[in-house]
Each structure stands twice: as structure tokens, then as C-alpha cells.
Amino acid sequence: MEKYYGFDLGDAESAVARLDKKQNDEVKVLTIRDARSFVTAYALLKDGQLVIGEGACYVPDALMRRIRFKSRFLDDPHAAKDIRSFAAGVLGELYLNADLVKGEDVCFYIGCPAGWDKSAREEYREIFEKCGYPPVKIISESRAALVSACQSRHLQVGHDILSRPVLVVDIGSSTTDFAYINGGREVELRTGGEVRLGGGIMDELLLEEAVNASSDSKKIRKIFSESEAWKNYCEFACRRLKEKYFSDEEYWQDNDCTQSVTIRYSHFPVHLKLRLNREIAEKLLKTPGAHLNNRSFEETFKDSLQEAKAGITDKEPELIFMTGGVSKMKEIRKWCQEAFPDAVVISGSEPEFAVAKGLAECGRIDEELKEFRKDVEDLIESTTVEQIVEDRSPDLYRSAVDAVVEPILKQAVLPVIEEWRQGKIERLKDIDPLLQKEIRRWLQSEEGREVLKKPVAAWLKKTAYALEEHTVPICLKHHVPYSALSLNSYFGLSDVDISFDTKNLFAVDELTWMIDTVVSLVVGLLCGGSGIALIANGLPGIAAGVVISLLVLVLGRKQMQKVMVNMKIPSGVRKMLPKSYFENRLERMSLEIKLGMYDQLENVKNEEISGKLVREISDEIETCLTRMAEVVEIPLGESVLRD
């Protein structure tokens, strides 16, 4: 793509921005009908000409005038036709001004409220497609505002958005959107569009105040009842006056901010004087309105802030970034500060153009995202991850064995032996199945998983560092922070705190081969033939040892073992073997068990099971890489700050 256009079609005003790759990715707000921010209005004249912008509100010989139609899009089927007519007019102006040239490789990014669902967004996109626009993508206005925030030079916002929790408050003419971002990941909290919370409400109240104070109020109301276009044009004039007042509130609090509007609806023009001062400004914020369910703008906005705050389940924002012309109002900034007292509240130098600029930036980011994600996909589709995991799997096996053997002997084996010693297990042959059951149970328990967490985390940490030899070059190529593809950063690993679920990386309950290996080695080495070794070794002078020796002489070892495993050894004889003896014996045997397991793992391990382990861990790592790549839009948006 050569150029990206951002079209912020607002309910009251609109703006178009363009990013030109040939001009070092500079974003420029284009002029439409001699205005960078132009009225969202159109008029169809008798000669078939289509007029858009401010002139559409009062141009003579108009067969039709329309304004304020975007806010009706979701519930008024006629609004789509109005949007299509206005969008066609904007497209014509772009071609007329040579801001858009046919045949160029371009794309339009058009904003919509965050609350619109997928179906509404697709219907909206089709409107522009039918108008003849180049390829169109619909982006939420809160997302565009967020991208715009990344480009702001205020307080290094781009870096803050990557490293701190941020709340973006986008106040439009008809809706207010809230988006929470932490570490570059966005969560759309709610949209004020449900109660039509926007700056346009204050415009309506200001116009009502002016009409009430006019000596021609009856004439004006009659004109407004017959011509919605003139009413909306006067509301637009109120909007301009309001922005003028709040851009220098300290000065205007002691002076009347005024403007005269000439309404040319009939042969005799009517003059309407608009006025704004401290008293009227207070009324705009505190007067209940029908569109707000008979609540004031202040009450509704504060409630919306609290709802947004309640929707944040993570850390509270440390930074609040505000966009939209109304964000210049000190009162609104103060309300945000009251709701989030520990946050810094800021906005860009031109908040009214933040969405349009952010939309254009989304085009550049989209293209870079495609290249970035393609490189990540190539890494995932290669055998790199699998090879890294396979090369390090012996370390994982050994560290896992070292971690589990002693706990198994203490938590699973010793209790079974104690049950036999106390007479709860009648015969030696009954020990084997119980040991197998208890060892399996312990390995699959939460306690067993907890024991495995530390060695698995340490292994994964080293594996992640090895993987960074391949991810860091990708990050360097696309000007993305190394942490964007760092597993250690993603999991938040440390030597003490492990914040991921180990069972997804080391699924013990599925690795029956490892469990079987542990069971067979422990049982085999410990019992030495169904429990004979438990009482035969190292017990000279003990009655049980004498009995066994005699049986060996009379029956031979094989026959003796057959008799012994089925024999009900008297409880008194069993208790002659103290518990401490078994504890010491297990302690001495732990090294022998480990060595036996190492041999099994390294020399006679099941290749199919080992391969499954490598695949499962590799798949989990690759899934994590994919997730990280999906949220890299914000770091890419911030990369311009470093270039």
C-alpha cells in the first residue's frame, strides 16, 4: 500500500487523515470544503448536485438536507442511505482536491463506536464499498484513539501504554467509549452510546438556552420544526462556541463568549445570538436531559466512569488518555481525576483529530503486522521450537526425577509400608498393587504438580532464553521490544513466583510411561520381589530374618519367596521392624532409584511417549508465541517514537 486514509465519520463532525509512506509516514489531516473538521451533513440540490459540510446546512435550492444520521444507524434503516450519500460526497471531494487519485494502491480505515457488533460493522463497511471506496476496513474508534495515543509526544505515552495500565476515554459527539489497556492488551469496557452520552447533548442544551433568550423564539422554533437541517446547523454553531469557550475557560468565565447565527430560511433572515458564560456552562453540565433518562451530563458521565472502573479487573489505570473535542473541558478532566485519583490525565494537542489520525496509523500498523506475524508463523512452522525442546528434554527428565523421588518415598511409599507393619495389609503380595496405586495418585495430585513446578519452571526459563536467539531478530527487524516475543516475559517467570499452569506444559496424567517407570522402579527396587527385601536385608538377629533364613535352607529361595508372599506374618513379628528402619532404608535407596530412572529415561525410554512430550510442550510454546504476536499492534504503533 502507498497511502492509508483514516475517515472519522462523526455524528456532528467528521475528519479525514492520510498517511503517505513516500513522505516518511507523515499523517496529515486533509481539508474538505475548506475545513479540517467539517460538519457531518449533506444537501441534495435541484440540479442534482450533492453538497457536504457546513454549506449543506444553508445552501439554497436544496431538495433535501440531512445531518446527525450516524447516531441513528443501529435503529433507523433510513440512516444507512444518509451515510451512503454523505460518504459519496466526501469521496468526491477527495478526488476533486487530488487528495485521492484513482488507481493508487490505498486503503481506507473507517471508525465506528466500540459497542457495534460484527454484523453492524460489516453492514457499515458495505455502505462505503457500494459508494466506490477503495478497500475499506472498519476499526473501533477506541482502538484508533489508542493507536493515536501511542504517537503522542506527551509524557512518552507510547512507552507508558506498553508498560502501564491505561484508560482511553474517547468522547465523541454522540457516544463515549472506554478502553482499558494493560501491557498493550486492550479490553473494551463499555460504550456510552447506550445512553447517547456525547458532547452533542451540551450543544442541544446551549441552543435551547439561546432560543429561550431570543425575542424571535417563536419564529426560530417554527423554522426548526420545519427544517431539521437549520436546527442542526445552529447546534453545530453552538458546538463551535462551546469549544471556543472551554479551550480558554479561565478567560471566558469573566467574559461572555458570543456568536451570531443568521438563519436564511425565508425571505426575511432571522438572527440568533449564541452566548456562553460561567453560569450557562454550569447549566450545560447539570441540567437533566431527555436523552440521558432525565439525568444531567455530569451525573451520566460520572456514572459511566464508575461502570468503567468496575469493569477493570486488573490494576487501576495509571494514565488516562482523552480524545475528542470535549476532552478539553476542565470539568471532564476533573471528573476523570476524581474517579481515578492516582492516574495522570492527559490528551493530545489536537484531540478532535486523534481518531482520524489513529485510523490512518492503523493502516501502517496492519501492513507491518502482516510481515511481523508472517515471520512468527515461519518460526512456528519450522522445526526450531521442537528441536530446542528435544535437545533440552534430558535436562527436564533428570530435574523432574530429582524433584519427585524423595517426596514419593515419603508421601506414598512409607505410608503403605507402615500399613503393612501395623497389620492393615495382610500379605506381602498385597503391597505391590497398593504401592502402584499410591504412587500414581501422588504423581497426579496437586501436591505432586506443585513439586514439579519449580524444576519445570527453571527448565522452561532456560528453554525460553534459547528460543530468544530466534525471536529477538524478528523483534529487531520490526522495531518491536524484545519482551513482545519473550516467553519469560509472557509467563512472568521467576525463581520464586510461577504464574502459569504447569500441567499444560508437563501433563503428568497423560505421560503414563513416566508414571509406569517411576512405579516399576520404586516397587522393584524397594520390594525386591513382592516385599521380601523389605524384611530380609540388614536384619541379623531379628526373628523375621531367622524365619526367612530357615525357609531358604528348607525350600530354596524361589520356593521360599512363593510361600512368604502369601504368608500372613504375625503382627508382633512385623512390629519388630521399627519405622525408623524403613525410613533409613528408603533414604539409602533414593539414589539407586534415581540412577535406575536416569538409565530408563536416557537409554530405554519409549520414543513414542518422548515424542509426545516434545510435541505437547512445543505446541504450548508455539501457542504462546501466536498469542503474543496477536497483541503486538500497540508496540508497532509505538515504534515510530523510536525511529
Secondary structure, 3 states (H helix, E strand, C coil): CCEEEEEEECCCEEEEEEEEHHHCCEEEECCECCECCEECEEEEECCCCEEECHHHHCCCCEEEEEECCHHHCCCCCCHHHHHHHHHHHHHHHHHHCCCCCCCCCEEEEEEECCCCCHHHHHHHHHHHHHCCCCCEEEEEHHHHHHHHHHHCCHHHHHHHHHHCCEEEEEECCCCEEEEEEECCEEEEEEEHHHHCCCCHHHHHHHHHHHHHHCCCHHHHHHHHHHCHHHHHHHHHHHHHHHHHHHHCHHHHCCCCEEEEEEECCCCCCEEEEEEECHHHHHHHHHCCEHHHCCECHHHHHHHHHHHHHHCCCCCCCCEEEEECHHHHCHHHHHHHHHHCCCCEEEECCCHHHHHHHHHHHHHHHHHHHHHHHHHHHHHHHCCHHHHHHHHHHHHHHHHHHHHHHHHHHHHHHHHHHHHHHCCCCCEHHHHHHHHHHHHHHHHHCHHHHHHHHHHHHHHHHHHHHHHHHHHHHHHHHCCCCHHHHCHHHHHCCCCCCCCCCHHHCCCCCCCHHHHHHHHHHHHHHHHCCCCHHHHHCCCCCCHHHHHHHHHHHHHCHHHHHHHHHHCECCHHHHHCCCHHHHHHHHHHHHHHHHHHHHHHHHHCCCHHHHHHHHHHHHHHHHHHHHHHHHCCHHHHHHHHHCC
